[in-house]
Amino acid sequence: MFMPIEFRRRISFVATIALISTLSAALAGCSEEKSETADVVRPVKVVEIAQADAARQLSYSGAVRARTEMNLGFRVSGKIVERIVNVGDRVNVGDLLARIDATDYELAVRSATANLEAAERQVETVELVRDRAKQLLARKFASQAQFDQAVLSYNQAVATRDAAKSALSQAKNQVIYTNLVADRPGIVTAINADVGQVVGSGTPVATVAVEGEKEVQVAVPETEIGNFKAGLPVKVGIWSDAGLSLDGMVREVAGSADQQSRTFSVRVSLPNDPRVLLGMTATVEASAGSGTPFVSVPLSALAEKDGYPIVWVVDRGTETVRSRPVMLADFTTDGVRVTEGLKFGDLVVAAGTQFMTDNLKVTISNDTTRQAAAAAETSLVR
């Protein structure tokens, strides 16, 4: 069959295009297959382990309070008829805080006064009898027994008079005790009873924080109380003033734990500073020694494998990662403390641990390494 030359040229051109397309597709498939089989290199952020440290920082919050607080109450019972002070008032020695009804005690004073006068008259009477008996004995008109009886009556009258004097003094003191006064300067921090209330002797009516040394009281768990001893220097920060840092000292450690919270009360003495006011929130920081050195890593670096904690460590030579089991000490606000499994200079993957597999190729930038090392050193300092 005869075909025109132009038609044969068109068929040849189409065949050539089809062959080129087939070859291109084949080459592309080979390229994709080669790309798929190539090693994956993942960029990572790492932290370099700093020198292990055996000290750790303990931090507890508490409130500033006066070293001495007095719960003042009346020394006699009665009904409160007047309260002079309010919470926050500053008082000095002898200032009147409150009064109770003194009517009954004033009547007791009158009764004791009358009893004393009667006792004194009785002494005068028996004294005359004694002197008369003495004169009669000298003249032989009275026996020795009569004189001895007169002397005994006189001594009994004197004793009764002395008892009446003491009763009168006691009654007068009770009148004085109807006034509640401050015996030391300070600030009223609480009112526990008010006008109209009947209180017994010793019932707290007002609490006064004595001026002078201040302290911070914190609650320390039983697992850490062994790190606190009297005389231990600590750092105290005030929450309301971030720039204020004071040198405190442990003054007292409770000998037994609180029955409900199971914590021990620790009192820390503060230096005199007018910026520190009663009731302010304070933070007590102390360094605690640990028998086992530890290193700190970010919490994001921690992973889990077969139910055990691990971290991913970068091999500097092969630039691959391997999982490494670690033993944890405790968790902090900045990360986690590790006691076993890491050493100085190790590079630990700090982020993206969920994408890590053993022998995975990674790439690390110098900036990331330097920043991670600085962060690790900062974490250890804290």
Sequence and secondary structure as in RCSB ss.txt:
>XXXX:A:sequence
MFMPIEFRRRISFVATIALISTLSAALAGCSEEKSETADVVRPVKVVEIAQADAARQLSYSGAVRARTEMNLGFR
VSGKIVERIVNVGDRVNVGDLLARIDATDYELAVRSATANLEAAERQVETVELVRDRAKQLLARKFASQAQFDQA
VLSYNQAVATRDAAKSALSQAKNQVIYTNLVADRPGIVTAINADVGQVVGSGTPVATVAVEGEKEVQVAVPETEI
GNFKAGLPVKVGIWSDAGLSLDGMVREVAGSADQQSRTFSVRVSLPNDPRVLLGMTATVEASAGSGTPFVSVPLS
ALAEKDGYPIVWVVDRGTETVRSRPVMLADFTTDGVRVTEGLKFGDLVVAAGTQFMTDNLKVTISNDTTRQAAAA
AETSLVR
>XXXX:A:secstr
    HHHHHHHHHHHHHHHHHHHHHHHHHHHHHHHHHS  EEE  EEE    EEEEEEEEEEEEEES EEEEE S
S EEEEEE   TT EE TT EEEEE  HHHHHHHHHHHHHHHHHHHHHHHHHHHHHHHHHHHHTTSS HHHHHHH
HHHHHHHHHHHHHHHHHHHHHHHHHHTTEEE SS EEEEEE   TT EE TT EEEEEEESS EEEEEEEETTTG
GG  TT EEEEEETTEEEEEEEEEEEEE SS  TTT EEEEEEEE   TT  TT EEEEEEEEEEEEEEEEE GG
G EEETTEEEEEEEETTTTEEEEEE EEEEE SS EEEEES  TT EEE S GGG  TTEEEE  HHHHHHHHHH
HHHHHH 
